[in-house]
């Protein structure tokens, strides 16, 4: 059994949750616990969060296997430790400063870019995607015989963060070493390298997202989450044929946003 919210867990003899357990299992209680730990760095397990970041590249299945262990030990599927989010925020800050340096931005322009990347690219888009996936998975992907289970919204947001981290590293870190000297040039090599990095990054996002939902045995037809791969590859081939440079367009967009 993997990430779910069960209405029958930890019940009393009559099958109902005790008032104490019911209060502890509410979304508000879990959210309060998570936010409270956000201000206590000594309570965060940064070593384990780093382990997850490493395995998101080498073996993302092991990361999702840990969500199952969390349910067994802490009776919660979504992360209760904000260490991963804190480290991801640090990655965002460092990579955005690097982007500002590569694009020759000033101090205040870099700060504006940082705010945009954190609150729009990561958090804002993440909230939309997590909410959409939470709704779609519970509405259309849950097996009829398992209606007592549903995908937690917190788990859907964790899946987004898991998938966003490799994309961030590829597009906001690895790509920085090639932007000025290779990618933004008008040569074929430039947009080939840049667009290929985009293909890998978005493809990894789709794959890690698919792993997150396919790990849930009470969901059906999760293979449809891989269908965007066809559109992605088609768009990639079209971009090479037309000479579109996605990285160059991103850099122009970032410069426009910080003006």
N, C-alpha and C positions, 0 to 999 in steps of 0.2 A: 504494500500500500504506500502511496506517495502523496505529495501535497494536496490536501483537501481540508475542508472544514466539515466535521462530522457532528451532526446533532445528537448522536448517540454516545459520544465519547464521555468517559469519566462520569457516568450516570449513577444515580442512586438506585436502590432496589426496584423502584417503580418505573425506572427508565428515564427519569427526569434529572436534569442537572441540579445540584444543590445550589442554593442562592449564592454561596461563596464562589463556587466554581463558575457559575453563570456570569457573575460580575467580572471575574478574572478573564473570561473568554470573550468579552465584548470587544468590538473593534476599537472603541474609545479607550479601553483599558490598555490594549496592546499598543495603541498609538502613543498614549501617555508614557508608557514604560520606555518605548523607543526614543521619544524626544527627551525624556529625562536623562537617559544614558548619553545622549548627544553632548551633554555639558560635563560629563565625567570621563575624561580621557583615560584615567587609570583603570576604569572598568571595561575598556574596549580591548578586544583581542586583535591587535594589529598584525601580529605574526600569522594568525590564522587567515586574516583578510588578505595578506600578501600571498599566502599559499593558494587561496582561491584565484587571485589575479594571475598567478603563474599557470595554474591548471586550466584556466579559461582559454589559454593558447595551446596547451599540450594535450589536455584531456578534459574537456568541459563536462563530460558525463560524470566524472568524479565529483565535480562541484554540485551537480544536481542530486547526486547520491547523498550528499551531506544534508540536504533539506529533509530527506527521509530520516536521517539520524536525529536531526533537531526535533522532529515530531515525536520521536520515541523518548527523547530525554527531556525536552522542554515543553512538549505538547503544543508546539506552534510550528507552522510550516515556513512562514516568512521570517526573514532575519529579525532578531531582536537586538542585535548588536550593530550600531551604526558605523563601526570601524571601516567597513568596505566603502560606505558613502563618503566618509572623511578622506580616505586615501584617494578615492576617485576625484574628489574636489581638489585635492593637492595636485593630482595629475592634470586636471583642467587648468589650474592656475599656472603651473610650470609650462605646459605646452602652449598656452595662450600667450604667455610672455615671449616664448620662442617664436610664435607666429608674428607677434608685434615687432620683434627684432628683425626677422627675415623680411617683413614687408616694410621696414623702415618707418614704423609708427612712433609717434611721440609718447610721452608718459601718459597723458590724459586719454589719448586715443587707445592706448593699450588697455587702460582701465575700463573704458567703454566696451572694448571688444571682450574683455574678461566677463563683464556683467552680462553681455549678450550671450556668450557661449554657455555660461553657467545657468542663467535663469530662463533662457529661451531654448537653446540647442539641446541642453541636457534635461533640465527639470521640466520646462514647459512642454516640450515635445514628448518627454517621457511620461508625463501625466496623461497626455492625450492618448498615446499609444497604449499605455497600461490600462486605461479605462476602456478603450475600444476592445482590446484583447480580452479583458475581464468580462465585458458584456457578451462578446461573440462566443467565447469559450463556454460560458455558462448557459447561453441561450441556444446555441446550435451544436456544440461539440460534446456535451455531457450525455452519456448513455442513459437511456430511459430508465433502466433498472437501477441506476445509481443516483436518483434524484435527491437522496439524503446527503450528497456530497456536492460541494461547489468549490470553484477556484477562488482563493482569497485574493482580494485586490492587492494586498501587500505582496503576495507572491508574484502577481503579474508585474508589479513595479520592480521587484527583484530580478525578474527575467529580463526586463528592459535594461537594467543597470549591468547585468552580466553580459548582455549582447552589446551594449554601448561601449564598454571598456576596450575590447579589441579594436573596434572601429575608431575610437579615440586615439589609441596608440598608433595605428596605421596612418590615419589621415592627419593627426595633429602632432605627431612626433617623427615617425620614420620618414614621412613625406617632406618634412622640413629640410632634410639634407639634400633634396633634389630640386626644390622649387626654383631657386634663383639660377642655377646653372644648367638645369635640364628641362624641367616641366613647363615653365612659363615661356619657354622659347617657342618660336613659330614653326619649329621643325616637327617632322613626323614622330621622331623619337620622343619629343617633349610630351605631346598629348597621348602617345601610346603608354609611356611610363605612368603618367598621371592618372589616366583613365583606368589602367590596369590596377593601380593601387585602390581606386574607388571600387572597382569590381570585387577585389578581394575583401575590402572592408565591409561593404554592404552585404556581400555574400556570407561573410562570417556572422554578421548581425542576424541575417535570416536563419542561418544554420543553428546558432546558439539559441535563438528564440524557439525554433522548432524542437530542439532538444528539451527545452524547459517544459513545453506542453505535452510532448510525446512521452515524457516521463510519468505522466499521470495516467494510470490504467483505467480510470473511469471516463476518460475522454475518447472520442471516436474520430476517425477521419482526420487525424492531425497531419497527415501527409499533405493536406491542402496548404499548409503553411509553407511548404517548399515550392509551391507554384510560382511565387514571385521570381524565382530563379530564372524561369523562361523569359519573363519580361526584362529582367536585369541583363541577361546575356544579349537579348535582342537590342536593347538600348545601347549596350556597350559596342556592339558591332556597327550600329548606325552612327554612333559618335566617332568611331574610327574612320568610317567611310566619309563622313561630312566634315571631319577635322574639328569637332567640338573638343574643347579643353575644359573639363569640369573643374580642375584645380584653378585654372586662370579665372574662370567665372566666379569661383568661391572667393578668391582673393579680391576681385573687383567688388563683390558684394560686401565683404568685410570692410573694405576701405570706404564704401558708400555709407555703411551703417555707422561708422565712427566719426563722420564729418559733423 
